[in-house]
Amino acid sequence: NVAIQEQASTGAYTFETGISEVTNALAKSLGDRVQRSCTVTAVTQEKNVYVVHYIDAAGNKQRATARQVIVATPAPIALQLASPLMSAEQRAIMEQVKYAAYATVALFSQDAIFNKGFDLAVPDGYFFTDMYDSTWVQRHYDASLQGKKEAIISLYIAPQSFQDQSLLSMSDEALMARVYQDLERI
């Protein structure tokens, strides 16, 4: 039975309250070592440490040092932040990564759609790929908002490939017509 379960495993994880469980666990573990509401402006190296340059929530320039840094951003941003730290081969590979635009549609609702989680992956064949309740996490963790029913649902619309630029040429009316068509199917 164990072999069958392992064979059927996808390697994907889900959490009762969504991905926020991961960030909450990190925040609890790291405590005040986490800097929130900051904008990283550069990553440099001084001797044997890396220096992360950032603007804090108050707008002040700050620096933090680390033995290791993970730059988990899209390739163009990684190149902007840490290009001098990369080898020529790494820069060349990153420069070859192609991107296409996604569209996001925000729908305002008088009633929350999700009550146990905040996102839903939509099956193949729909115009949009994901639905997120943009207000769920805040309502879940802020006791003063737990009785609120209003919601903002975000729908993510992906291109067919990195070469597909068709979403950029669609009017708002055309985007919404396709969204409403698929919402009626759900």
Disulfide bonds with the S-S distance in Angstrom:
none
